[in-house]
Amino acid sequence: MTYINVPDFRHDSPECLGVLLINLGTPDTPSVPDVRRYLAEFLSDPRVVEMARLPWWLILHGVILRTRPARSARVYQSIWTQEGSPLLAIARRQTEALQNLLGDRFRGPVHVALAMRYGRPSVSSALAELRRSNARRLLVFPLYPQYSASTTGSAFDAVTCELRRWRWLPEVRFINQYHDEPGYIDALVASIRAHWAEWNEPERLLFSFHGIPKEYFEKGDPYHCLCHKTARLVSEHLGLPPERWWVSFQSRLGKNEWLTPYTDVTLKEWAAAGVTSVQVLSPGFSADCLETIEEIDAENRQIFMDAGGKTYSYIPCLNDSPAHMETLADLIMRHASGWPEVTGEAADSSTRARRSELARRAGAVL
């Protein structure tokens, strides 16, 4: 093991609290080679595909990465913007907003860095950014409201894998989930009501969450339960009766059974049964991305309308809305409780100078 050293350390260097935001990821461009590289990294994660490595490697490189990248690239091209990937553009705005909010609230220096679990900016590069800022305390915040081993657990793996290479580790805390956080629920409720004010209330409201294989749930992953709790809390706040809202799961891969009911199947069945108006939201995503913009707002819209539906609308993710950013900032403040940047005990310039002088007297080379 080769460790990353800190050769430029000075005893009078100001410390800070580092906040690492992590989202899933995106290819650098919607080109086939970049999409292939992204999918290879994503689908090679043993948290994502829990299968014996050799058979899966043969399937992945022998079949999937030979066929899927071209199809996926065309879909990415349909949502790409002048800012590039929608997910990355929104994540950058979220990072900037949180940096501003936390800078006003913390009583010591704080540095917010953005990472993608797959693709760039990588977890490794974001941690290096925080190391250069002399972040002696690190709060890791995967932006997945509902915990799953395949998302939040994978983010933990990536962070700890990188930190294994550091000689001098920071203090580390980790936010696992916020599926029932009151501010998060209130922000979702407000976004739905704002959508209703423009589009009226639908016959049914569908909460569509990203799916995971049913096998993962049966092995103890709590994701399914957390998704249902989020939807129930939002529906209770809206005063919706049980027959007007539903939970479904999207984005399945392969032939094995995933969490049901499936979003596309549900929408098709509803339209065939005479449901004419539907609104769909994806509260498991903290930012709009391929799975919401193309799959929910385009592909599933077409499925519902082709099956006889009349009115379909998608309620966007919370993205960088003020209510969402306030909720995330509150969570960060709470999880950083007791650290010097919160208590106001962070070393000022005179304290650092005194510390440096004591180190010099003890023989340190400054």
Order of alpha helices (4+ residues) and beta strands (2+ residues): beta-alpha-alpha-alpha-alpha-beta-alpha-beta-alpha-beta-alpha-beta-alpha-alpha-beta-alpha-beta-alpha-beta-alpha-alpha-alpha
